[in-house]
Amino acid sequence: MSATVGNRLRLSRGGGLVGLVKSLAMPLVLAAFATYLVVGIVTMRVPPNAAFPGPQFFPGIIAAGLYVFAIVLGIGAVRAIGGTPDAAEPDERAVGVDWRSFAWVVGSFLAFAFLLGILGWIIAAALLFTGIARGFGQRNVLFALFVGVTISSLTYIAFDMGLGLSLPSGILGWAF
């Protein structure tokens, strides 16, 4: 099922303790990742001659943003459990998770993480783009692959030539 403009969707999450656990899962994941970043920031060895903003600045901003999102989502989850669903709105419908799309997206990220060192940035990122596009409903795999190769190649060139940073070249190492 997909949403259309004007329809209000409500994620069906069940009731009681199961509903509360489902509602608090994402805020807990965000808070855990933010805590992981904070631990990394605190234990990071920064050279004394590092200029502002330094290597701890941007991860700190991301960690703070993750904490804010976790708090907002947590408050929304607790408020939703305490309230009653509005059944009076005729154009609102309950939707569930599309597990096939979810599997495409998560599987693409996992495959990217494992294949990046072997295949290199261009191929692995193109496959990541293709898998996520498939998860979001793209049926033309060749078109998604073409766009993925184009974007990953441009990103590789921008990092290599523009920033002087090298991304893993993998099996294409002889060409780049």
Buried (B, 14 or more C-beta within 10 A) or exposed (E): EEEEEEEEBEEBBEEEEEBBEBBBEBBBEBBEBBBEBBEEBEEEEEEEEEEEEEEBEEBBEBBEEBBEBBEEBBEEBBEBBEEEEEEEEEEEEEEEEBEEBEEBBEBBEEBBEEBBEEBBBBBBBBBBBBBBBBBEEBEEEEEBBBBBBEBBBEBBEEBBEEEEEEBBBBEBEEEB
